[in-house]
Amino acid sequence: MDKRNKELTLLFGKLDEDRQQQLLEFARFLVERHPQQEIIISEPGKIERPEEESVVGAMKRLSRTYPMLDKQHLFNEASALMGEHMLQGREAAGVIDELEAVFLRHYTKIKES
């Protein structure tokens, strides 16, 4: 990640949710004004899900599968699911199924926007 991307990520993280949304809308506006600067979202990787996988292992696999996603946007949902598994004893396979759905939903959202 270059210096400007790091700075932008740092600044974005310091904003509250409403200001983050405003910044994203402004960025989309700028991109629409200059359509020749097309944003290309890469396709997800093809990493097979092992038969026996831990929830932490699944998070690592999904992060490698979807490197184009901003993990900050996934953090709340993913950490809630991981908490259900670790603190409440929810079965790993079900949590992993939901984590896969979360990553796919976020990928689909950025791909369509």
N, CA, C and O of each residue as an XYZ file, in Angstrom:
452
protein
N       0.851     -1.167      0.000
C       0.000      0.000      0.000
C       0.897      1.231      0.000
O       1.824      1.340      0.804
N       0.610      2.157     -0.913
C       1.459      3.337     -0.972
C       1.096      4.344      0.127
O       0.119      4.169      0.854
N       1.899      5.386      0.224
C       1.781      6.367      1.308
C       0.404      7.054      1.327
O      -0.175      7.246      2.396
N      -0.118      7.421      0.153
C      -1.416      8.101      0.092
C      -2.549      7.179      0.523
O      -3.472      7.613      1.212
N      -2.486      5.910      0.124
C      -3.520      4.955      0.534
C      -3.509      4.755      2.040
O      -4.565      4.673      2.668
N      -2.321      4.678      2.619
C      -2.215      4.520      4.076
C      -2.806      5.732      4.783
O      -3.545      5.596      5.758
N      -2.471      6.925      4.278
C      -2.990      8.139      4.907
C      -4.510      8.207      4.779
O      -5.202      8.541      5.741
N      -5.025      7.894      3.604
C      -6.469      7.918      3.395
C      -7.174      6.904      4.297
O      -8.220      7.204      4.872
N      -6.606      5.715      4.419
C      -7.174      4.692      5.297
C      -7.161      5.156      6.747
O      -8.140      4.965      7.468
N      -6.070      5.760      7.176
C      -5.957      6.267      8.539
C      -6.996      7.359      8.796
O      -7.682      7.340      9.818
N      -7.108      8.299      7.876
C      -8.075      9.382      8.036
C      -9.506      8.854      8.014
O     -10.342      9.286      8.809
N      -9.785      7.937      7.119
C     -11.112      7.344      7.021
C     -11.495      6.673      8.342
O     -12.630      6.802      8.801
N     -10.557      5.967      8.941
C     -10.804      5.284     10.201
C     -11.073      6.221     11.359
O     -11.691      5.819     12.344
N     -10.624      7.458     11.264
C     -10.844      8.438     12.324
C     -12.215      9.112     12.241
O     -12.639      9.792     13.175
N     -12.900      8.918     11.116
C     -14.209      9.544     10.926
C     -15.308      8.689     11.539
O     -15.192      7.467     11.632
N     -16.387      9.365     11.959
C     -17.540      8.586     12.427
C     -18.248      7.992     11.208
O     -17.913      8.317     10.068
N     -19.208      7.140     11.450
C     -19.854      6.388     10.360
C     -20.524      7.309      9.341
O     -20.448      7.052      8.140
N     -21.174      8.373      9.801
C     -21.835      9.303      8.876
C     -20.823      9.996      7.969
O     -21.057     10.140      6.769
N     -19.708     10.422      8.536
C     -18.678     11.100      7.738
C     -17.998     10.119      6.777
O     -17.629     10.498      5.665
N     -17.834      8.873      7.198
C     -17.279      7.867      6.298
C     -18.200      7.691      5.083
O     -17.733      7.596      3.948
N     -19.507      7.650      5.336
C     -20.468      7.501      4.243
C     -20.397      8.707      3.308
O     -20.455      8.548      2.089
N     -20.273      9.908      3.867
C     -20.153     11.104      3.041
C     -18.904     11.056      2.168
O     -18.941     11.418      0.992
N     -17.808     10.610      2.752
C     -16.560     10.510      1.999
C     -16.697      9.503      0.854
O     -16.234      9.763     -0.257
N     -17.327      8.360      1.118
C     -17.547      7.374      0.065
C     -18.425      7.938     -1.046
O     -18.153      7.717     -2.226
N     -19.472      8.660     -0.677
C     -20.357      9.256     -1.684
C     -19.603     10.288     -2.518
O     -19.799     10.367     -3.731
N     -18.749     11.074     -1.881
C     -17.957     12.055     -2.618
C     -16.981     11.367     -3.573
O     -16.800     11.805     -4.709
N     -16.360     10.298     -3.106
C     -15.436      9.551     -3.968
C     -16.180      8.982     -5.176
O     -15.671      9.027     -6.296
N     -17.372      8.451     -4.956
C     -18.175      7.931     -6.076
C     -18.523      9.056     -7.049
O     -18.469      8.870     -8.265
N     -18.878     10.219     -6.510
C     -19.179     11.386     -7.334
C     -17.980     11.746     -8.215
O     -18.137     11.993     -9.411
N     -16.790     11.775     -7.627
C     -15.591     12.108     -8.400
C     -15.332     11.081     -9.496
O     -14.964     11.441    -10.614
N     -15.521      9.818     -9.180
C     -15.311      8.765    -10.179
C     -16.319      8.907    -11.321
O     -15.970      8.726    -12.488
N     -17.566      9.231    -10.982
C     -18.594      9.399    -12.019
C     -18.288     10.592    -12.923
O     -18.614     10.565    -14.110
N     -17.666     11.633    -12.377
C     -17.298     12.807    -13.175
C     -16.166     12.505    -14.139
O     -16.021     13.180    -15.157
N     -15.366     11.501    -13.830
C     -14.214     11.131    -14.657
C     -14.292      9.647    -14.983
O     -13.508      8.853    -14.462
N     -15.244      9.262    -15.851
C     -15.478      7.837    -16.112
C     -14.313      7.102    -16.765
O     -14.276      5.872    -16.733
N     -13.365      7.818    -17.353
C     -12.225      7.146    -17.966
C     -11.340      6.484    -16.919
O     -10.506      5.641    -17.250
N     -11.516      6.862    -15.663
C     -10.739      6.272    -14.585
C     -11.560      5.147    -13.959
O     -12.016      5.252    -12.820
N     -11.735      4.092    -14.707
C     -12.573      2.976    -14.287
C     -11.939      2.207    -13.130
O     -10.739      1.931    -13.127
N     -12.770      1.870    -12.156
C     -12.317      1.073    -11.026
C     -12.589     -0.391    -11.357
O     -13.717     -0.759    -11.684
N     -11.572     -1.209    -11.271
C     -11.718     -2.624    -11.572
C     -11.628     -3.400    -10.268
O     -10.629     -3.336     -9.552
N     -12.687     -4.127     -9.980
C     -12.730     -4.969     -8.777
C     -12.334     -6.370     -9.211
O     -12.987     -6.972    -10.064
N     -11.276     -6.880     -8.631
C     -10.794     -8.208     -9.012
C     -11.774     -9.291     -8.557
O     -12.570     -9.088     -7.639
N     -11.697    -10.413     -9.205
C     -12.517    -11.558     -8.836
C     -11.933    -12.200     -7.576
O     -10.722    -12.155     -7.360
N     -12.788    -12.793     -6.752
C     -12.260    -13.458     -5.547
C     -11.385    -14.647     -5.914
O     -11.542    -15.254     -6.973
N     -10.467    -14.961     -5.020
C      -9.613    -16.129     -5.223
C     -10.421    -17.413     -5.093
O     -11.578    -17.395     -4.674
N      -9.813    -18.495     -5.448
C     -10.482    -19.799     -5.365
C      -9.736    -20.661     -4.355
O      -8.896    -21.484     -4.720
N     -10.053    -20.463     -3.098
C      -9.435    -21.240     -2.034
C     -10.505    -22.153     -1.453
O     -11.484    -21.685     -0.871
N     -10.315    -23.428     -1.611
C     -11.295    -24.411     -1.138
C     -11.391    -24.408      0.379
O     -10.400    -24.212      1.082
N     -12.593    -24.626      0.863
C     -12.827    -24.738      2.305
C     -12.446    -26.143      2.755
O     -13.000    -27.125      2.263
N     -11.506    -26.243      3.684
C     -11.135    -27.566      4.188
C     -12.300    -28.209      4.944
O     -13.174    -27.510      5.456
N     -12.308    -29.524      5.009
C     -13.379    -30.214      5.739
C     -13.387    -29.825      7.205
O     -14.441    -29.527      7.766
N     -12.229    -29.825      7.820
C     -12.110    -29.420      9.223
C     -11.397    -28.077      9.245
O     -10.213    -27.985      8.920
N     -12.127    -27.041      9.630
C     -11.561    -25.697      9.629
C     -12.031    -24.965     10.884
O     -13.189    -25.076     11.287
N     -11.129    -24.229     11.483
C     -11.499    -23.407     12.637
C     -12.109    -22.098     12.131
O     -11.950    -21.738     10.965
N     -12.794    -21.407     13.007
C     -13.378    -20.116     12.642
C     -12.263    -19.118     12.317
O     -12.379    -18.354     11.359
N     -11.200    -19.121     13.097
C     -10.062    -18.230     12.822
C      -9.435    -18.593     11.471
O      -9.092    -17.708     10.686
N      -9.289    -19.874     11.207
C      -8.756    -20.319      9.917
C      -9.647    -19.870      8.767
O      -9.155    -19.496      7.703
N     -10.955    -19.909      8.983
C     -11.893    -19.457      7.953
C     -11.735    -17.964      7.688
O     -11.768    -17.523      6.538
N     -11.563    -17.188      8.757
C     -11.360    -15.748      8.570
C     -10.100    -15.480      7.746
O     -10.100    -14.616      6.870
N      -9.044    -16.212      8.025
C      -7.801    -16.041      7.259
C      -8.019    -16.432      5.801
O      -7.571    -15.736      4.889
N      -8.714    -17.560      5.588
C      -8.979    -18.027      4.219
C      -9.842    -17.024      3.468
O      -9.557    -16.701      2.315
N     -10.891    -16.529      4.111
C     -11.785    -15.576      3.454
C     -11.089    -14.239      3.192
O     -11.360    -13.593      2.179
N     -10.213    -13.826      4.076
C      -9.446    -12.595      3.850
C      -8.525    -12.741      2.644
O      -8.337    -11.790      1.886
N      -7.951    -13.930      2.465
C      -7.100    -14.180      1.284
C      -7.964    -14.334      0.025
O      -7.542    -13.955     -1.068
N      -9.155    -14.882      0.176
C     -10.055    -15.068     -0.963
C     -10.582    -13.734     -1.472
O     -10.742    -13.541     -2.678
N     -10.850    -12.816     -0.555
C     -11.419    -11.513     -0.898
C     -10.464    -10.379     -0.477
O     -10.812     -9.584      0.396
N      -9.291    -10.294     -1.072
C      -8.334     -9.254     -0.646
C      -8.789     -7.841     -1.005
O      -8.265     -6.868     -0.463
N      -9.760     -7.721     -1.916
C     -10.219     -6.406     -2.351
C     -11.181     -5.754     -1.359
O     -11.506     -4.576     -1.501
N     -11.635     -6.501     -0.364
C     -12.595     -5.962      0.593
C     -11.899     -5.207      1.718
O     -10.820     -5.589      2.172
N     -12.528     -4.148      2.146
C     -12.047     -3.390      3.297
C     -12.523     -4.124      4.545
O     -13.718     -4.150      4.839
N     -11.608     -4.703      5.259
C     -11.969     -5.544      6.414
C     -12.644     -4.749      7.525
O     -13.345     -5.332      8.351
N     -12.451     -3.434      7.565
C     -13.113     -2.622      8.587
C     -14.630     -2.691      8.440
O     -15.356     -2.663      9.434
N     -15.108     -2.781      7.199
C     -16.545     -2.852      6.977
C     -17.114     -4.208      7.399
O     -18.296     -4.312      7.724
N     -16.292     -5.221      7.394
C     -16.721     -6.565      7.785
C     -16.574     -6.819      9.278
O     -17.177     -7.745      9.820
N     -15.783     -6.006      9.931
C     -15.361     -6.297     11.293
C     -16.516     -6.520     12.263
O     -16.494     -7.489     13.022
N     -17.523     -5.651     12.257
C     -18.617     -5.796     13.212
C     -19.346     -7.122     13.059
O     -19.575     -7.836     14.036
N     -19.705     -7.440     11.829
C     -20.431     -8.696     11.598
C     -19.553     -9.910     11.910
O     -19.992    -10.859     12.561
N     -18.321     -9.862     11.439
C     -17.420    -11.000     11.633
C     -17.092    -11.203     13.104
O     -17.075    -12.335     13.587
N     -16.831    -10.116     13.818
C     -16.483    -10.276     15.236
C     -17.679    -10.750     16.045
O     -17.505    -11.492     17.012
N     -18.886    -10.344     15.678
C     -20.081    -10.830     16.370
C     -20.228    -12.337     16.163
O     -20.545    -13.066     17.103
N     -20.002    -12.798     14.951
C     -20.096    -14.241     14.667
C     -19.003    -15.016     15.396
O     -19.255    -16.087     15.949
N     -17.796    -14.470     15.393
C     -16.707    -15.149     16.097
C     -16.989    -15.198     17.596
O     -16.667    -16.184     18.259
N     -17.588    -14.137     18.128
C     -17.956    -14.117     19.540
C     -18.999    -15.161     19.873
O     -18.938    -15.788     20.930
N     -19.953    -15.353     18.982
C     -20.967    -16.388     19.193
C     -20.320    -17.763     19.293
O     -20.738    -18.612     20.081
N     -19.304    -17.960     18.487
C     -18.618    -19.252     18.498
C     -17.769    -19.406     19.760
O     -17.865    -20.416     20.457
N     -16.952    -18.417     20.047
C     -15.997    -18.541     21.146
C     -16.635    -18.367     22.523
O     -16.265    -19.060     23.470
N     -17.579    -17.456     22.635
C     -18.149    -17.156     23.942
C     -19.440    -17.919     24.243
O     -19.755    -18.209     25.397
N     -20.175    -18.235     23.180
C     -21.465    -18.893     23.387
C     -21.457    -20.348     22.938
O     -22.453    -21.054     23.094
N     -20.342    -20.795     22.384
C     -20.219    -22.195     21.994
C     -20.959    -22.584     20.728
O     -21.253    -23.759     20.510
N     -21.259    -21.601     19.895
C     -21.945    -21.920     18.644
C     -21.042    -22.763     17.759
O     -19.831    -22.546     17.711
N     -21.632    -23.725     17.059
C     -20.883    -24.659     16.206
C     -20.102    -23.910     15.112
O     -20.624    -23.001     14.466
N     -18.839    -24.320     14.926
C     -17.943    -23.655     13.972
C     -18.481    -23.688     12.546
O     -18.411    -22.681     11.842
N     -19.015    -24.823     12.110
C     -19.462    -24.949     10.715
C     -20.543    -23.927     10.377
O     -20.518    -23.338      9.296
N     -21.481    -23.713     11.278
C     -22.535    -22.728     11.039
C     -22.008    -21.311     11.011
O     -22.440    -20.497     10.195
N     -21.074    -21.015     11.899
C     -20.461    -19.685     11.931
C     -19.678    -19.450     10.641
O     -19.739    -18.366     10.062
N     -18.954    -20.452     10.200
C     -18.172    -20.323      8.960
C     -19.095    -20.113      7.767
O     -18.796    -19.307      6.887
N     -20.215    -20.833      7.732
C     -21.195    -20.629      6.650
C     -21.648    -19.168      6.619
O     -21.727    -18.561      5.550
N     -21.939    -18.613      7.779
C     -22.383    -17.217      7.847
C     -21.261    -16.248      7.496
O     -21.505    -15.224      6.857
N     -20.030    -16.560      7.908
C     -18.895    -15.703      7.537
C     -18.727    -15.677      6.022
O     -18.483    -14.620      5.440
N     -18.855    -16.826      5.390
C     -18.756    -16.876      3.928
C     -19.838    -16.013      3.289
O     -19.582    -15.324      2.302
N     -21.048    -16.049      3.850
C     -22.144    -15.234      3.321
C     -21.866    -13.742      3.508
O     -22.179    -12.939      2.630
N     -21.285    -13.371      4.635
C     -20.949    -11.971      4.905
C     -19.929    -11.472      3.876
O     -20.107    -10.408      3.282
N     -18.872    -12.241      3.673
C     -17.843    -11.837      2.708
C     -18.428    -11.743      1.300
O     -18.145    -10.792      0.572
N     -19.237    -12.721      0.919
C     -19.840    -12.703     -0.415
C     -20.781    -11.507     -0.572
O     -20.786    -10.861     -1.619
N     -21.564    -11.211      0.444
C     -22.486    -10.073      0.382
C     -21.717     -8.759      0.210
O     -22.102     -7.915     -0.599
N     -20.644     -8.589      0.962
C     -19.847     -7.365      0.846
C     -19.172     -7.281     -0.524
O     -19.083     -6.202     -1.109
N     -18.701     -8.407     -1.030
C     -18.085     -8.421     -2.357
C     -19.128     -8.039     -3.421
O     -18.857     -7.218     -4.297
N     -20.306     -8.637     -3.336
C     -21.366     -8.362     -4.306
C     -21.751     -6.887     -4.268
O     -22.007     -6.277     -5.307
N     -21.790     -6.328     -3.079
C     -22.152     -4.917     -2.917
C     -21.153     -3.998     -3.609
O     -21.559     -3.069     -4.309
N     -19.854     -4.236     -3.429
C     -18.874     -3.357     -4.084
C     -18.804     -3.625     -5.585
O     -18.521     -2.717     -6.367
N     -19.057     -4.848     -5.982
C     -19.025     -5.192     -7.403
C     -20.163     -4.492     -8.157
O     -19.998     -4.065     -9.300
N     -21.326     -4.385     -7.486
C     -22.495     -3.769     -8.124
C     -22.466     -2.249     -8.064
O     -23.169     -1.590     -8.830
N     -21.665     -1.682     -7.167
C     -21.671     -0.212     -7.039
C     -20.675      0.441     -7.975
O     -20.555      1.666     -7.992
